[in-house]
Amino acid sequence: MNDLRSQTGQGPVSHPNVASVDQSDRIVPINLRQSGSTPVQMLISTRVRKSPFWHLSIEAGAWRATVYNRMYHPRGYIRPEDGGAMAEYHALVNRVTLWNVAVERQIRVRGPDAEAFVNYLITRDVTGIEPGRGKYSILCNEKGCILNDPVLLRLAHDEFWFSLSDSDLRYWLEGINVGRRWDVDIDEIDVAPLQIQGPLSLDLMDALVGPDCRDMPYYGLLETEIGGCPVVVSRTGFSGEEGFEVYVRDATLNAEAVWYAIRGEGGQFGLRVIAPAHHRRIAAGILSYGQDMDAETSPFQVNLSYQVPRRKEGDYIGRAALERQRERIEAGDYPFRLKLVGLKLGGRPIIDYAPDFWLIADRDGKRIGYVTSPWYSPELETNIALGYVPWDRCGIGTRLCVELPETYCEKSGQPVDAVVCDVPFMPSTHPSARERAKMGGQDSPE
C-alpha cells in the first residue's frame, strides 16, 4: 500500500488508496479507501432542494435518503427488520411499484434550431427520433468521456427534454450555446417524473389512462392526464422490467393529485412504493452515472459502444476523440487501463448498497480493479456485480477474487472467488440495441 501521510502531518492515513489498481489514465482516481458503512445522519436544509414528492415519500415510509442532482432522493422504504431492499425487489419483480425519481431533473431545449443543437450534443443521430418518441443517449466532452446519459424525450419537432442522470448538464448546454449560435431556449422546467415498474405496471397504467398505453412502443410517449392533471407518459424505466415513467407537468402544483391517484388505483394490483431498484438494474446491465461511469469514462469502457455510431451526418462533441479511441481498440491498442465487466461472485448474499468500491484481485492476490455495483440475484442464486478490471482480464470466464467486507465474507479475511461473465445477467423486458444485436435481432447503431 501507499505510505500516504495525512495533511495534518500526524502520520499515515488509516485507509490509503490502492496504488496497484492502475488508474494512471485518470486525473482524479476513483477513491478506493474502504471506510465501510460509516453511521451519519443526513442534514435536511434549504441548501439542497426537496422534490415535489419528498413529503409524500416520507409519508409512504421513506427512512433513508441520498442526494442526487442536488436534490434529496429517498432510497429505502421497507426497513431492514421487515425485509429491506430485498422485500422491495420482490414487489418489483412480482407485482408493481411506484418510485419517486423527481431527481431526474428535466432540461428543456426548445426553438427553431433545437434538432440541430441537440444533434451536436449527443453521440447518436437525433434526426431519426420522431416527435412523440424518446431514446437513451449519452453526451460526451471533447475527450470522448461521458458527461451524462439521459433519456432524451422529443415532445415536438422543436422541443426536447433531457431527463438527467446525476450531473449538472444544464450548465454544459448553456455554455455550448454562449453567443447564441443556435436559436434555442434552454431551461429547467417544472416537470417531475415518477416511475411505475413491474409486471403489473401495464394493468395499472391501463386503469389510470386507458388502453392506449398498451399500444405504446418502447420509448414511446403519450400526452394524457392522471388525477385530472397533465402528464407525459413514456414507456421507459430503470429496472429491466415492464414499466413506465410519468412526467408530471406543473409538478409543484400537481404532485399530490397525481401521486394519490396512482396509489389509489394501484391498491388493486398490490402497488408498493419503493426506492429505485438497483438490484434489478444491475441484473439488466443498466448503468448508474457516478457509480459505474463518470466524466473520465469512455463509452468504450462501459459497453456503450453502440451509442457511438460509425455513420452520422455532421459533427458532434467528442466525435474525433471517440473515433480515435475506436481505431486504437480495433487495432488491439487499448487507450484505457480498465474496462467494465460483469462478475458472478461468492460470499453471503449482498442485500444492500455497497458503501465502498470493493477491491478486485487476481488469483495471486494482487489488487487490480474494483467493484462498482454489487447485489444478490435470487433468480441466479449468486451475487452479481459490475466492476473494472484491466483489459487483459476482461475475457468471459476469467477467474478473479473480490475482497468483501466481513458482513459478506464466507471466511473471515479471505477474498471470495469471482468469474467474469456476460452482461446482462438477466434479460430485460425491452432489450437494448446492444442486447438485440447479441440475440441476432435488430442491428446495433454501430
Residue, then its C-alpha position, 0 to 999 in steps of 0.5 A: m500500500n501507499d505510505l500516504r501521510s495525512q495533511t495534518g502531518q500526524g502520520p499515515v492515513s488509516h485507509p490509503n488508496v490502492a496504488s496497484v489498481d492502475q488508474s494512471d489514465r485518470i486525473v482524479p482516481i476513483n477513491l478506493r479507501q474502504s471506510g465501510s458503512t460509516p453511521v451519519q445522519m443526513l442534514i435536511s436544509t434549504r441548501v439542497r432542494k426537496s422534490p415535489f414528492w419528498h413529503l409524500s415519500i416520507e409519508a409512504g415510509a421513506w427512512r433513508a435518503t441520498v442526494y442526487n442532482r442536488m436534490y434529496h432522493p429517498r432510497g429505502y422504504i421497507r426497513p431492514e427488520d421487515g425485509g429491506a431492499m430485498a422485500e422491495y425487489h420482490a414487489l418489483v419483480n412480482r407485482v408493481t411499484l411506484w418510485n419517486v425519481a423527481v431527481e431526474r431533473q428535466i432540461r428543456v431545449r426548445g426553438p427553431d434550431a433545437e434538432a440541430f443543437v441537440n444533434y451536436l450534443i449527443t453521440r447518436d443521430v437525433t434526426g431519426i427520433e420522431p416527435g412523440r418518441g424518446k431514446y437513451s443517449i449519452l453526451c460526451n466532452e471533447k475527450g470522448c468521456i461521458l458527461n451524462d446519459p439521459v433519456l432524451l424525450r422529443l415532445a415536438h419537432d422543436e422541443f426536447w427534454f433531457s431527463l438527467s442522470d446525476s450531473d449538472l448538464r444544464y450548465w454544459l448546454e448553456g455554455i455550448n450555446v454562449g453567443r447564441r449560435w443556435d436559436v434555442d431556449i434552454d431551461e429547467i422546467d417544472v416537470a417531475p417524473l415518477q416511475i411505475q415498474g413491474p409486471l403489473s405496471l401495464d394493468l395499472m397504467d391501463a386503469l389510470v389512462g386507458p388502453d392506449c398505453r398498451d399500444m405504446p412502443y418502447y420509448g414511446l410517449l403519450e400526452t394524457e392526464i392522471g388525477g385530472c392533471p397533465v402528464v407525459v407518459s413514456r414507456t421507459g424505466f430503470s429496472g429491466e422490467e415492464g414499466f413506465e415513467v410519468y412526467v408530471r407537468d406543473a409538478t409543484l402544483n400537481a404532485e399530490a393529485v397525481w401521486y394519490a391517484i396512482r396509489g389509489e388505483g394501484g391498491q388493486f394490483g398490490l402497488r408498493v412504493i419503493a426506492p429505485a431498484h438497483h438490484r434489478r438494474i444491475a441484473a439488466g446491465i443498466l448503468s448508474y452515472g457516478q457509480d459505474m461511469d463518470a466524466e473520465t469514462s469512455p463509452f468504450q469502457v462501459n459497453l456503450s459502444y453502440q451509442v457511438p455510431r460509425r455513420k452520422e451526418g455532421d459533427y458532434i462533441g467528442r466525435a474525433a476523440l471517440e473515433r480515435q479511441r475506436e481505431r486504437i481498440e480495433a487495432g488491439d491498442y487499448p487507450f484505457r487501463l480498465k474496462l467494465v465487466g460483469l462478475k458472478l461472485g461468492g460470499r453471503p448474499i449482498i442485500d444492500y448498497a455497497p458503501d465502498f468500491w470493493l477491491i478486485a484481485d487476481r488469483d495471486g492476490k494482487r489488487i487490480g480493479y474494483v467493484t462498482s455495483p454489487w447485489y444478490s440475484p435470487e433468480l441466479e442464486t449468486n451475487i452479481a456485480l459490475g466492476y473494472v478490471p484491466w483489459d487483459r482480464c476482461g475475457i468471459g470466464t476469467r477467474l478473479c477474487v473480490e475482497l468483501p467486507e466481513t458482513y459478506c465474507e464466507k471466511s473471515g479475511q479471505p477474498v471470495d472467488a469471482v468469474v467474469c461473465d456476460v452482461p446482462f445477467m438477466p434479460s430485460t423486458h425491452p432489450s437494448a440495441r446492444e442486447r438485440a444485436k447479441m440475440g441476432g435481432q435488430d442491428s446495433p447503431e454501430 
